[in-house]
């Protein structure tokens, strides 16, 4: 009898535990957690007691003769190392090609003309959380009858800059003039991440993607936008994702051209092992299988081969940064290698790294010059340490899902492919996922038309079905 009553008690306990688990899941599903806004202060020294000045003032890129003569002196005194025979870009930037770049930089590249190009769109600065934030803000030249412009925040990454968006801006602010549908017209806001380009670098430690999202949220509110769309790749992916988690009622839609998943569960691992043989079981498309397998080669080895820079930047950014900030040629070699490999991995088989197949030297050097004249390479690299030093998967934002309607443009030459089945666990409301026909990591600069079309169709879907209202 004792045994049977003990069994009864154990059974009851099991039911109680099961009941508690079920109730917990039912209740926790209801409560959608929001990422807390990070109220930081990143200025020098003590935070002043006074209210922050919220003025927005116009900004123009300017250049001086001293700046240029200093640059040319350094380019003239360059020391090059002979590359290994037939090494192409396998060892990184090939110095035979680098000499050509430097020769173009000295003799043909016209920085003053590029400064005019940079200034063709209105730029501004405003102080947020103690530091000056730089942004480009372009309104449509004309609007179709009865239409208003939709605010779109576009965020760059490393080693890019706000300049990455210069070719896509006209397609979004004036789509009709470029043969695109003008059903939706945007006003585009492209800020520089603090510590990048012309945004002031944080003076304090711990400025991470959540801090950047908080700063950009304040920026959008300051500009009068209570509802907006956001788009990003590279760090822009993470900053815009954090912003969607922070302000889901303000963000109408999130469009990404990179969607990485940092919290890998058991099913992820299983899909890596078996996805090639049982794709349907894991929700993989044929294209997923083609891009991901064999996983050892296209996943693990690729990560190891391509992530050395990230390991350095996530641990000791200032050490290597010293050299890059002092040498324009070191800076160019470091940045150009990324523009080669991340545009197409196969480009490492070419002596010129394939750099001029998708870009021209004026665009590549303009991006490098933004880093050079602002002296921002070290602070831009520190962003890796701030985001990764606590370990992958340890941050609150990594555990939270994104409820905001999401569109993903998956470019074939992105370094790592994320299938929709994986992305879906993080972004629970994917309304558009497209395998793009061509293009790599720097999509806005490399394939502006493809990216613009994808953004336009995504926003069209969200607006037509009023998806952001269905919460």
URWOVEN-V52071 format. One line per field, one symbol per residue. psi: psi as a letter, one per 40 degrees, with the letter a starting at -180 (. if undefined). A space follows every 50 residues. Layout:
BEGIN
psi=???
END
This chain:
BEGIN
psi=ddddddddddddddddddddddddddddddhhiihihhgiheiiaihiei ihheihiiiihiiiddddddddddddeihihhiihfebedeahheddddd ddddddddhgddddddddeeihiiiihhfeihhhihhhiidihiheiiih hhhhhaaifaidddedddddddefddefeihfdhiihhhgihhheibehi iieiifhaddddddddddddddeehehiiihiibddddddddddddfded hdihhiehgihdhhaddddddddedddgdddefiidddddddihdddecd dddddeeddddddedgddddddddeehddddddddddddcdedhdeeeei deeededeiidddddddddddddefedddddddddddedeiheeidddei iheihhhhhhhdeidhhhidddddddgefhehhhhidiiadgddddgddd ddddddddddddddefdeeg.
END
